[in-house]
């Protein structure tokens, strides 16, 4: 079985565009995907799926999907589902704890103790991020920012868990708090995308 501990994925159209995120339920013998979007239809297709596995990492695979109405709806919150068969693993990125991507995202933040400030996120993972700023913050202080990692603008909250002085600036290691499953999947997808693009640049 390719998947070890996977609960979310990104499904693409056969043309390579984002179709939808989906919840994943899998056992040794089968994989089922569950969709939140109502505007689907019964269809059989061969397409690419990015699985976000908490033990393995990101697995990009060519899959055969049989999409149909979820017979357990409305007891389950997903009106559509798909029987999924992995035909070929195209790529994988191992997860070492939470994989971090080096980035440079200029960001406006809000602090509950120090008001609004600007900083630069220098690395990010599904667990948290590291930011440099001129603003002095307190350990355990809650900060937040808004950003569009995929399509929707979301608010992300975090606690400062460690700090260091860097000349006239400060560096803060921050841990995300209160992330929904979908928000965590969005960040993880963004991290894997950055790492994939960087790997392609080395080739």
N, C-alpha and C positions, 0 to 999 in steps of 0.2 A: 504494500500500500504506500503510495507516494506521500499522502497527507498524514501528519501525526497529531496535530492539535490546531485545527483551522476552523475559524468561526466566521470569517468574512472573506470576500473576494471582489474583484472587479471583472465584469463581463464586458467584452467588446463585441461590436457588430462584426460580421464577416468582412466588412470594408475597413476595419481597424479603428473605428470610432468608439468612444465610451458609450456603452449601452446603459449600464446600471451597476451599482454595488449590489451585493446579494449576501444573505446569511447562508452559512454552510453547515450542513449536518452530514457527518460521514462516519462510516464504520469500515470494517475490513473489506466488506463486499460491495458497498455502494456509496455514492455521493449524491446528495440532493441540495439544490440551490433554491433559496426562497427570496422572492422579489417584493419590494415595497411599492413599486409603481403599478397602478391599475391598468395602464394603457398597453397591455401586451396581448399577444394572440397565440393560439396553438401553432407551434412551428417546430420543425426539426432542423438544426443547423450545426455546422462545423465551424468553430470559431476559437479565438484565444481567450483564456481566462487567467488572470493573475490571482493566485491564492496567497493570502497572508497568514502563514502558519507560525504560531507562537514558538514552536520548537524547531522547525526547520528553517524558516525564513520566508522569502518570497519565492514562489514557484510559478513560472510562466509556462503554461501548457496549452497545446492544441487539444480541444475537447469536442466531443459530440454531445449536444444538448437536445433533449426532447422537452420542450416547454408546454405546460398544460396548466389548467386551473387547479389550484390547491384544494383537494377534497376536504381538507381540515379547516378551511376558511368558513366562518369567521372565528372559530375557536382559536386558530392561529392568526396572527396579525398580517399575514402575507397572502394576498389573493392569488398569486401565481407562483409556480414552482417549476423546476426543471430537473429531470433525471440527467446526471452528468457522468460521462465516461472519459477519462483521461486517455488520449490516444498517443500523445508524444510530449515529453518534457522538453521545452525549448531553451530554458534558462533558469537559473536559480541563484539566489543570493542568501548565503547562510546568515542566520541570526546569531550573533554573539551578544548575549543579553539583549539589549536594545541597540540595534545598529544605528550609528550616528552618521549623519552626512555633514560635511563641511560646507557652509553656505555663507552668504553675506547679505542678510536681509535687514535693511534699514526700517526701523519700526517705531511707531509711537506707542507708549505704554501708559497705563493708569495704575497708580499705587494708592492703596487705602491710607497710607501714612504720609506720603510725600507728593501726592498730586500727579500731574502729567509730566512725562519726561520722554526723551528719545534715546534709543540705543541701537546697537547692531547685533543681531543674532548671528553667532559665528559657527555654531553647530546645533543640530536638532535631531531628536529621535522621538519615538512614540512615548517615551517616558519623560522627556524634558528637553531643556535647551541651555545653552551658555550664551550670555549676553554681555557686551561691554557698553558701559555708559559712564557719564560724568556724575550721575546722580548717586549719592550715598543712600543705601537701603539697609534695612535691618534684617537679620536672620529670621526666618519664618514669616517674613512679610509677604502678604499676598499682592501679586501684580497681575495685570491682564492686558491683552492686546486683541485687536481684531485683524483678521487676515483671510484672504481667499486662497486656500491651498489647491482647490480644484475649481469649483464653480460658485459655491455659495459663500458669502461672507459670514464668518463665525467668530464668536468671542471665545478666547482661550484664557483660562486662569491657571496660575502657578504659584508655588511657594518658593522663596529663596532658601536654599538649603546650604550653600557654601559661598564664600566670597574671597577675593584677593585684590590687593591694591596693585595697579599697573600704572606707574607714573602718576599722571593727573586723573586717571580713570579708575574704574572698578570693573572687575569681572565677576559675574554671578552665575553659579550653577543653579538652575531652577527646575523644579519637578512639577509637571502638570497635575492638576487636581480636578476632579469632577468631570473627566472626559467621558462622553457617551461612546458606545461602541462604534458608532458611525464616525465620530470625530477622530477617534484613535485610528480607525482604518484610513481616513483621509490623510492624516499625518504620515502613517506608515507607507502609504502609497506614494506620497510626495518624496519621502526619504529614498525609497527604492528607485524612483524615477531619476532622482539626482545621481544616485550611484550608478545606475545603468548608463546614463548619458556620459558620466565621467569615464566609465570603463570603455565605452565606444570611442571616446576621444583618445584613449591610450593605444588603440589598435591601429 
